[in-house]
Amino acid sequence: MWIRVIVGVFVVQVSLAGHCWAENADNSLLAFAVNIHRTPEQSWPGYGIYLGKGLFITAAHVVGRAWMTSPKVVIAGREYPTQVVKEGSFEGTDLTLLSVEESVLPLRLRLRRNTLCKDPPSPGKQVVSVIPDRAVLSYIVSPAKIPNAARRFNTAIADVALTGNSGSGVFDAKSRCLLGIMSRKISQTGIRADTGKSETRDIAKYFVPASEIAAFLPAGLTL
């Protein structure tokens, strides 16, 4: 019987020996993915996604309080200082929007624009989880599989151990639009009936959906 639900921040990127990254993931989406560094640099990896026009979206808890952490966008090992356009919170909308002077960005990135998905995520939809060096196929899990205590985090994907962590992008595998930004892991802790011991199992990963990203972006912003 499961007795406790944990909705936690990602701390490290997990790599499991013997598991292969899903085949046929769209590697062309890797160009949108960046690393986010705090100052001084944090011990865990943080990610973000390029939207266009020098704008990058990430999870708010990756940046933390920006006035303290002075976040930088990292592309191909080079750090770019940022300005905070809008800051959310882990408890509220787990998003922060950063900007970098567009003229200093690599040309291959300046020419790109991201599109937010219009349709809501539907259970079973195939998606691509993207970080700078990996694109992994996964799928949307049904909200019915998320415990009641965490039901408000009802946009989630499977393959917890293999997909990108906080701030990484979730893209529609077919249309290539941005479905959301990864926020947190949903785990459930309970007592095994056969051993009487406590055990925690990962259920899914919640992402902030495109509809919330659209509502979070400043009014009048066009990409």
Kinemage of the C-alpha trace (Angstrom):
@kinemage 1
@onewidth
@group {chain A} dominant
@subgroup {mainchain}
@vectorlist {calphas} color= white
{ca met a 1} P 0.000 0.000 0.000
{ca trp a 2} L 1.464 3.341 -1.071
{ca ile a 3} L 1.247 6.028 1.579
{ca arg a 4} L 3.183 9.111 0.512
{ca val a 5} L 3.700 11.116 -2.654
{ca ile a 6} L 6.890 13.080 -3.247
{ca val a 7} L 7.024 15.864 -5.798
{ca gly a 8} L 10.670 16.798 -5.916
{ca val a 9} L 13.188 18.987 -7.698
{ca phe a 10} L 15.679 17.214 -9.916
{ca val a 11} L 19.162 17.288 -8.463
{ca val a 12} L 21.257 15.213 -10.855
{ca gln a 13} L 20.999 13.825 -14.351
{ca val a 14} L 20.692 10.047 -14.017
{ca ser a 15} L 22.544 7.748 -16.378
{ca leu a 16} L 21.886 4.020 -16.107
{ca ala a 17} L 24.393 1.542 -17.503
{ca gly a 18} L 22.827 -0.985 -19.801
{ca his a 19} L 20.032 1.332 -20.964
{ca cys a 20} L 20.097 2.845 -24.438
{ca trp a 21} L 18.675 6.227 -25.369
{ca ala a 22} L 15.517 5.838 -27.402
{ca glu a 23} L 16.119 5.576 -31.120
{ca asn a 24} L 14.702 7.912 -33.737
{ca ala a 25} L 14.539 10.941 -31.437
{ca asp a 26} L 14.778 14.157 -33.449
{ca asn a 27} L 18.372 15.306 -32.958
{ca ser a 28} L 17.718 18.513 -34.910
{ca leu a 29} L 15.944 19.809 -31.793
{ca leu a 30} L 19.238 19.728 -29.865
{ca ala a 31} L 20.090 23.179 -31.216
{ca phe a 32} L 17.380 24.727 -29.021
{ca ala a 33} L 18.761 23.246 -25.792
{ca val a 34} L 21.271 25.055 -23.544
{ca asn a 35} L 22.768 24.730 -20.102
{ca ile a 36} L 22.025 27.261 -17.370
{ca his a 37} L 24.775 28.136 -14.878
{ca arg a 38} L 24.350 29.982 -11.637
{ca thr a 39} L 27.177 32.136 -10.265
{ca pro a 40} L 29.109 30.423 -8.771
{ca glu a 41} L 28.283 27.397 -10.896
{ca gln a 42} L 26.007 24.871 -9.200
{ca ser a 43} L 27.016 21.221 -8.754
{ca trp a 44} L 23.991 19.888 -10.662
{ca pro a 45} L 23.052 20.446 -14.323
{ca gly a 46} L 20.382 22.987 -15.210
{ca tyr a 47} L 18.863 23.339 -18.659
{ca gly a 48} L 16.944 25.817 -20.778
{ca ile a 49} L 15.356 26.135 -24.226
{ca tyr a 50} L 15.850 28.872 -26.807
{ca leu a 51} L 12.621 30.512 -27.927
{ca gly a 52} L 14.010 33.045 -30.379
{ca lys a 53} L 15.079 36.713 -30.439
{ca gly a 54} L 17.623 36.128 -27.666
{ca leu a 55} L 15.052 34.664 -25.243
{ca phe a 56} L 15.552 31.485 -23.213
{ca ile a 57} L 12.970 29.746 -21.030
{ca thr a 58} L 13.891 27.527 -18.083
{ca ala a 59} L 12.444 26.293 -14.798
{ca ala a 60} L 12.387 28.986 -12.113
{ca his a 61} L 14.111 26.765 -9.567
{ca val a 62} L 17.036 26.209 -11.949
{ca val a 63} L 17.823 29.929 -11.753
{ca gly a 64} L 16.693 30.471 -8.171
{ca arg a 65} L 16.665 34.129 -7.110
{ca ala a 66} L 18.308 35.679 -10.138
{ca trp a 67} L 19.588 38.752 -8.308
{ca met a 68} L 21.664 36.363 -6.199
{ca thr a 69} L 22.647 33.745 -8.792
{ca ser a 70} L 23.422 35.913 -11.862
{ca pro a 71} L 22.429 33.142 -14.296
{ca lys a 72} L 24.308 32.537 -17.531
{ca val a 73} L 23.261 30.685 -20.649
{ca val a 74} L 25.870 28.164 -21.796
{ca ile a 75} L 26.161 27.250 -25.489
{ca ala a 76} L 28.914 24.901 -26.682
{ca gly a 77} L 30.858 25.578 -23.493
{ca arg a 78} L 30.675 29.384 -23.725
{ca glu a 79} L 28.836 31.369 -21.050
{ca tyr a 80} L 26.596 34.306 -21.985
{ca pro a 81} L 25.450 36.791 -19.307
{ca thr a 82} L 21.683 37.190 -19.100
{ca gln a 83} L 19.032 39.671 -18.158
{ca val a 84} L 15.924 38.430 -16.359
{ca val a 85} L 12.792 39.251 -18.337
{ca lys a 86} L 10.367 37.544 -15.958
{ca glu a 87} L 10.870 35.355 -12.914
{ca gly a 88} L 8.444 32.766 -11.589
{ca ser a 89} L 8.736 30.477 -8.572
{ca phe a 90} L 8.856 26.776 -7.805
{ca glu a 91} L 5.708 27.084 -5.690
{ca gly a 92} L 3.861 29.067 -8.369
{ca thr a 93} L 4.658 28.958 -12.074
{ca asp a 94} L 7.993 27.165 -12.324
{ca leu a 95} L 9.339 29.272 -15.182
{ca thr a 96} L 11.915 32.015 -15.645
{ca leu a 97} L 12.496 33.901 -18.898
{ca leu a 98} L 16.042 35.071 -19.609
{ca ser a 99} L 17.438 37.210 -22.413
{ca val a 100} L 20.854 37.414 -24.038
{ca glu a 101} L 21.922 40.138 -26.453
{ca glu a 102} L 20.932 38.479 -29.709
{ca ser a 103} L 23.863 39.823 -31.727
{ca val a 104} L 26.407 37.892 -29.625
{ca leu a 105} L 24.681 34.526 -30.037
{ca pro a 106} L 25.903 31.988 -32.617
{ca leu a 107} L 24.368 32.628 -36.021
{ca arg a 108} L 22.957 29.096 -36.146
{ca leu a 109} L 20.843 29.987 -33.092
{ca arg a 110} L 19.863 33.529 -34.085
{ca leu a 111} L 18.162 32.162 -37.178
{ca arg a 112} L 15.925 29.815 -35.170
{ca arg a 113} L 12.449 30.388 -33.754
{ca asn a 114} L 10.526 28.069 -31.467
{ca thr a 115} L 6.788 27.487 -31.705
{ca leu a 116} L 4.608 26.779 -28.678
{ca cys a 117} L 2.133 23.938 -29.152
{ca lys a 118} L -1.503 25.025 -29.333
{ca asp a 119} L -3.141 21.689 -28.567
{ca pro a 120} L -3.080 20.415 -24.966
{ca pro a 121} L -0.943 17.350 -24.199
{ca ser a 122} L -2.921 14.153 -24.666
{ca pro a 123} L -2.181 10.794 -23.004
{ca gly a 124} L -0.077 8.546 -25.191
{ca lys a 125} L 1.230 11.363 -27.402
{ca gln a 126} L 4.829 10.726 -28.410
{ca val a 127} L 7.229 13.448 -27.310
{ca val a 128} L 10.935 14.220 -27.428
{ca ser a 129} L 12.763 15.248 -24.252
{ca val a 130} L 15.706 17.496 -25.188
{ca ile a 131} L 18.907 18.565 -23.412
{ca pro a 132} L 22.058 19.876 -25.152
{ca asp a 133} L 23.522 16.461 -25.925
{ca arg a 134} L 20.528 14.121 -25.927
{ca ala a 135} L 17.106 13.844 -27.519
{ca val a 136} L 15.013 11.026 -26.041
{ca leu a 137} L 11.647 9.689 -27.136
{ca ser a 138} L 8.969 9.346 -24.461
{ca tyr a 139} L 5.188 9.763 -24.180
{ca ile a 140} L 2.559 11.669 -22.192
{ca val a 141} L 1.180 9.681 -19.274
{ca ser a 142} L -2.477 9.717 -18.351
{ca pro a 143} L -3.383 12.073 -15.458
{ca ala a 144} L -5.173 9.070 -13.939
{ca lys a 145} L -1.771 7.500 -13.243
{ca ile a 146} L -0.683 10.462 -11.106
{ca pro a 147} L -1.521 10.087 -7.380
{ca asn a 148} L -4.296 12.324 -6.063
{ca ala a 149} L -1.863 14.240 -3.866
{ca ala a 150} L 0.053 15.338 -6.969
{ca arg a 151} L -2.854 15.503 -9.425
{ca arg a 152} L -2.355 19.219 -10.096
{ca phe a 153} L 0.867 18.207 -11.848
{ca asn a 154} L -1.125 16.467 -14.551
{ca thr a 155} L 1.057 17.147 -17.593
{ca ala a 156} L 3.764 14.525 -17.294
{ca ile a 157} L 5.916 12.121 -19.255
{ca ala a 158} L 7.179 8.610 -18.629
{ca asp a 159} L 10.764 7.274 -18.734
{ca val a 160} L 11.820 9.081 -15.580
{ca ala a 161} L 15.416 7.815 -15.493
{ca leu a 162} L 16.232 8.485 -19.133
{ca thr a 163} L 14.707 11.859 -19.982
{ca gly a 164} L 15.991 15.381 -19.349
{ca asn a 165} L 15.729 17.044 -15.948
{ca ser a 166} L 14.811 20.534 -14.754
{ca gly a 167} L 14.570 23.162 -17.473
{ca ser a 168} L 14.827 20.714 -20.361
{ca gly a 169} L 12.382 20.896 -23.247
{ca val a 170} L 9.503 18.580 -24.096
{ca phe a 171} L 8.635 18.723 -27.804
{ca asp a 172} L 5.823 17.176 -29.805
{ca ala a 173} L 7.574 14.396 -31.716
{ca lys a 174} L 5.481 14.959 -34.834
{ca ser a 175} L 4.964 18.715 -35.126
{ca arg a 176} L 8.210 19.677 -33.311
{ca cys a 177} L 6.454 22.442 -31.374
{ca leu a 178} L 7.397 23.028 -27.720
{ca leu a 179} L 4.983 21.214 -25.398
{ca gly a 180} L 6.567 22.314 -22.140
{ca ile a 181} L 9.509 22.819 -19.790
{ca met a 182} L 10.486 20.079 -17.356
{ca ser a 183} L 9.841 20.989 -13.740
{ca arg a 184} L 9.902 18.123 -11.259
{ca lys a 185} L 9.790 14.414 -10.622
{ca ile a 186} L 6.752 12.702 -9.126
{ca ser a 187} L 7.591 9.762 -6.874
{ca gln a 188} L 5.522 7.646 -4.519
{ca thr a 189} L 6.729 6.148 -1.254
{ca gly a 190} L 4.999 3.280 0.475
{ca ile a 191} L 5.367 0.064 2.427
{ca arg a 192} L 5.843 -3.178 0.528
{ca ala a 193} L 3.299 -5.763 1.623
{ca asp a 194} L 5.747 -8.632 1.198
{ca thr a 195} L 8.706 -7.156 3.121
{ca gly a 196} L 7.193 -4.418 5.273
{ca lys a 197} L 9.983 -2.098 4.116
{ca ser a 198} L 9.611 1.429 2.793
{ca glu a 199} L 10.209 1.819 -0.937
{ca thr a 200} L 10.112 4.797 -3.275
{ca arg a 201} L 9.309 4.468 -6.935
{ca asp a 202} L 9.331 7.125 -9.627
{ca ile a 203} L 6.057 7.588 -11.472
{ca ala a 204} L 6.473 10.420 -13.956
{ca lys a 205} L 8.038 13.811 -14.658
{ca tyr a 206} L 5.869 16.914 -14.630
{ca phe a 207} L 6.422 19.631 -17.225
{ca val a 208} L 4.980 23.144 -17.291
{ca pro a 209} L 2.739 23.006 -20.390
{ca ala a 210} L 2.868 25.339 -23.381
{ca ser a 211} L -0.400 26.984 -22.354
{ca glu a 212} L 1.201 28.142 -19.091
{ca ile a 213} L 4.337 29.248 -20.921
{ca ala a 214} L 2.188 31.352 -23.276
{ca ala a 215} L 0.379 32.921 -20.316
{ca phe a 216} L 3.717 33.558 -18.557
{ca leu a 217} L 5.345 35.404 -21.469
{ca pro a 218} L 5.101 39.204 -21.248
{ca ala a 219} L 2.123 40.742 -23.048
{ca gly a 220} L 2.896 41.792 -26.600
{ca leu a 221} L 5.943 39.562 -26.922
{ca thr a 222} L 6.247 38.016 -30.364
{ca leu a 223} L 8.848 35.471 -31.406
